[in-house]
Every structure is written in structure tokens, then in C-alpha cells.
Amino acid sequence: MAKLFTSAKVGAFQLNHRVALAPMTRVRTIQPGDIPSPMMADFYGQRASKGGLLVIEAASVSAQARSYLGAASIFHDGQHEGWKAIADAVHAKGGYAFLQLIHGGRQSHVDVAGGATPVAPSEVPFEGVALTKDGFVPVSPHRALRIEEIPGIVEDFRVAAERAKKAGFDGVELHAANGYLVDQFIQDGTNKRTDAYGGPVENRVRFMREALEALISVFGADRVGVRISPSGEWGGISDSDPQATFSHVAKVLDGYGIAYLHFIEPRIKGDDTLHAGHPVVAASYLRPHFSGPIIAAGGFDREDAIATVEKGDADLIAFGRHFSSNPDLPYRLQHDLPLTPYVRAAFWGGNETNYSDFPAYGEGVARPEQDEANTVAAA
Ligand SMILES: Cc1cc2nc3c(=O)[nH]c(=O)nc-3n(C[C@H](O)[C@H](O)[C@H](O)COP(=O)(O)O)c2cc1C
């Protein structure tokens, strides 16, 4: 049997297989208040499997941390029951759920950031988008964080982790990828600071370390993962030497004994394949620097996933888009069954349709509205 379908130890957990769910913001909370909805619990319950790891979509750690109206957040008591229902749905199937925690930084808009000006390490012109009541609109201009504000944001991460723990999550994942706040500190295209948080890479990882230490203080290192996206292009992010920067990040993370290092291959830009057919690259240069479990994500198909784990470049593979339309993805991959194509139009908001209504294999037939373009992109 291919190693992808064998057990693995990840932090405090003994997994039954190595096919993980990648975090996907699907913009289906109940408004106002970003209340996790029953359809979200259905969605995650359907994708849970015995001994399988699910990384649950990014949850903003404060109102100011938000980037997308309708996306998840975890900063007030009214959200507790909704999050608990999600953790319970995963546990009912014998799965494990890590909640991804995010601060969007400059990828935001005053209308979603609780009226506040978005913040970033430095003021660097940026032409990204945020999702508001008017749809995807240009982000608001951001301002540089004052050094004395940083402990407050670290504390937001800690409190969010406490809420996640109380709701029953098995662990949390620090979102240090895709050009959001932690990544904005790490990469020198967005971090122009001259204080202890900017300049050499040792300083640029300081915010990541502090946020990580806050999460570890709640869960313990063996229940905390970190996600990075070396050379990723989502969020207008850039670095003058990504290989050196992210090798250092991997080394630093190795020192904490965390549950896993999760990274996105640069052939992917956020929710889309930018460089189809591009080989797995980040895995090979990160592996030597990190001795714990590695989860690779981004553009994997069955063959690629099996080969990457077999080779030892990664221990697990996380799937996003294929998992969105195949609730029983680990089973289908193991038995080499056909996959249902995903539906891009339903990614960023909507109802149950093309979200929590995809059948498991044999429970239904593929539907006529299959999106041919996405089938090609996913190949
Ligand atoms: C609709 C959508 C939402 C996403 N939201 C998140 C997110 O909340 N956090 C994150 O780290 N990545 C997010 N991603 C990126 C995925 O986790 C994953 O890296 C990407 O889809 C590439 O993997 P795939 O080729 O298996 O789909 C999102 C992707 C999609 C399609």
C-alpha cells in the first residue's frame, strides 16, 4: 500500500492516513457576528474520517483582523456553540480538527475591519481586494503598526486559541501564509521596519515567534501547526530571497517541536493554479531544516501526492479544491476512484449548494453543472 494511506504520528496524534483537508475560507457564517453555521458543521463532518486531520478554515482573531465579510472569526462568546458543533462533527467520525487562526493585516477594508484602518508592518502600496457588503473591492489604505500595539495582537492570538480549545478543537494552526499579517512581517517586500521586528530575517520572524508562543502557551507545542507559503504570490507579497528566508523560518520552527510545518507549493496562488505542471519545489529545500512532520499542499493530484510522500519530501498532503467536492477524498484516493470536479463559483460564499451537498462515492452521480475549466485546472 502507498505510504500516503498509512498511519503517521503528528504531534500529539496518531493519524490513520496522510490525506489532510487544507483550510478553505468558504464565507458561510451567519451574519451579523460571524457565527459558524450548521452547514459548516455538516461540511466538516462530511469530510472527517477516522484518524484523518482536517485544518478548519481561517478564523480571524479580532474584528480588525478580518478580510472577508462572512468569513469565520473567533473573538466573541456568541460564536462558541457554532465552533463547538464543528469540532463535535469532526470528532463524531473519529477525525481531528485544527482551527487555523489568522490576522489579515493589510488585506482588509475599513468596512470589514470594524471601522478601523487596516494594519501592516509597514506602509507599502498594495492593490489587493477585500470582500465587503459591496463584493470584492480594493482594500483600504493601511498604516504601519506602532511597536507598542504588537503585544495586543499577540494577545488576540492567545485568546483566540483559548476559545478554540474551549470549543473542543484538537489544535490550532498559525496562518503565516498567503500574504496575511504574519507573512507580511516575514517577507522583506512588505516589512520595511527598522525596529526589532524588521531588517534581518531574525527580526522579521519575531512576530511569528511571539504569535506562535502565544498559541503554544494554550495548547502545547504538539498541538500547534504553522502554515507558510514560500514564494507564494497571493496578497502581493514578495521577498528578495525566499529560499533563505523560508529556510530560516523552517529552522526556527524546528526549535519549537511543533505538531507540523504546513506549506503551500508556489505553483498555487491562493485559490488558483498559477503554474500548472510546476514540480514540487518547496518540499525539497525545506525538508532538511525541519525534523518534524511536514504537510505539503498546493496543486496535488493522487499520483503527485503518493510520489511526494513516498520520496519523503512531505509526510502528509493537504488537499483543498478536490476535497471541496469530494467529501470522502481519502477513500477515493486510496481506491483510485474518480473525483467529482469542484465548482469555483461556490467557493466564496453561498448556501449549501455545491458546498455541503456533494455526495460520497456511490451515493449519487456527478452533476451536469460540472465546471470543465476547473477540471482541466485541477488535473
Ligand atoms: C475557496 C478557497 C479558500 C481558501 N481559504 C484558505 C484559508 O482560509 N487559509 C489558507 O491557508 N488557505 C486557503 N486556501 C488555500 C488552500 O488551503 C490551498 O492551499 C489551495 O487551494 C491549494 O491547494 P489545492 O490545489 O489542493 O486546492 C483557500 C483556497 C480556496 C480554494
The ligand as an SDF file (V2000), in Angstrom:
LIG
                    3D

 31 33  0  0  0  0  0  0  0  0999 V2000
  -12.0820   28.8700   -1.6140 C   0  0  0  0  0  0  0  0  0  0  0  0
  -10.7120   28.7680   -1.0280 C   0  0  0  0  0  0  0  0  0  0  0  0
  -10.4570   29.3420    0.2030 C   0  0  0  0  0  0  0  0  0  0  0  0
   -9.1940   29.2400    0.7930 C   0  0  0  0  0  0  0  0  0  0  0  0
   -9.0110   29.7210    2.0560 N   0  0  0  0  0  0  0  0  0  0  0  0
   -7.8340   29.4880    2.6940 C   0  0  0  0  0  0  0  0  0  0  0  0
   -7.6690   29.7710    4.0830 C   0  0  0  0  0  0  0  0  0  0  0  0
   -8.6110   30.1650    4.7830 O   0  0  0  0  0  0  0  0  0  0  0  0
   -6.4490   29.5710    4.6190 N   0  0  0  0  0  0  0  0  0  0  0  0
   -5.3790   29.0950    3.9040 C   0  0  0  0  0  0  0  0  0  0  0  0
   -4.2910   28.9350    4.4270 O   0  0  0  0  0  0  0  0  0  0  0  0
   -5.5310   28.7550    2.6000 N   0  0  0  0  0  0  0  0  0  0  0  0
   -6.7290   28.9120    1.9900 C   0  0  0  0  0  0  0  0  0  0  0  0
   -6.8880   28.4940    0.6990 N   0  0  0  0  0  0  0  0  0  0  0  0
   -5.7890   27.7960    0.0230 C   0  0  0  0  0  0  0  0  0  0  0  0
   -5.9200   26.2720    0.1960 C   0  0  0  0  0  0  0  0  0  0  0  0
   -5.7350   25.8860    1.5370 O   0  0  0  0  0  0  0  0  0  0  0  0
   -4.8960   25.5180   -0.6730 C   0  0  0  0  0  0  0  0  0  0  0  0
   -3.6020   25.9120   -0.3140 O   0  0  0  0  0  0  0  0  0  0  0  0
   -5.1240   25.7840   -2.1580 C   0  0  0  0  0  0  0  0  0  0  0  0
   -6.4710   25.5660   -2.5020 O   0  0  0  0  0  0  0  0  0  0  0  0
   -4.2400   24.8900   -2.9970 C   0  0  0  0  0  0  0  0  0  0  0  0
   -4.4990   23.5200   -2.7350 O   0  0  0  0  0  0  0  0  0  0  0  0
   -5.3520   22.6310   -3.7790 P   0  0  0  0  0  0  0  0  0  0  0  0
   -4.6040   22.6660   -5.0800 O   0  0  0  0  0  0  0  0  0  0  0  0
   -5.3900   21.2570   -3.1770 O   0  0  0  0  0  0  0  0  0  0  0  0
   -6.6850   23.2600   -3.9000 O   0  0  0  0  0  0  0  0  0  0  0  0
   -8.1490   28.5890    0.0970 C   0  0  0  0  0  0  0  0  0  0  0  0
   -8.4110   28.0130   -1.1480 C   0  0  0  0  0  0  0  0  0  0  0  0
   -9.6730   28.0610   -1.6930 C   0  0  0  0  0  0  0  0  0  0  0  0
   -9.9370   27.3560   -2.9920 C   0  0  0  0  0  0  0  0  0  0  0  0
  1  2  1  0
  2  3  1  0
  2 30  2  0
  3  4  2  0
  4  5  1  0
  4 28  1  0
  5  6  2  0
  6  7  1  0
  6 13  1  0
  7  8  2  0
  7  9  1  0
  9 10  1  0
 10 11  2  0
 10 12  1  0
 12 13  2  0
 13 14  1  0
 14 15  1  0
 14 28  1  0
 15 16  1  0
 16 17  1  0
 16 18  1  0
 18 19  1  0
 18 20  1  0
 20 21  1  0
 20 22  1  0
 22 23  1  0
 23 24  1  0
 24 25  2  0
 24 26  1  0
 24 27  1  0
 28 29  2  0
 29 30  1  0
 30 31  1  0
M  END
$$$$
